Amino acid sequence: EDNRYSLSLHFRMAKSPARAEAALAGLVRTLRPRPRVIPGKYIFNLTAAGGLNKGRALSALMKARSFKRAVFVGDD
């Protein structure tokens, strides 16, 4: 997946992670154009909307190679 243009907002070390998460989520909703938001553990990853993601990349690879099955493993 092409993450050349992305922004990661980390809030793990915030005094109140729940408040930081809510504040960041509110700010992200005001961005124009709206980014694609990929939430994780104490992080928001922002990428271009409509961009390629791991699911689309895997589907394209499977189609190109005529694969019928795949295994997808991730940590988030």
Helices and strands as residue ranges (DSSP letters): E 6-10, H 17-29, E 36-40, E 43-47, H 54-65
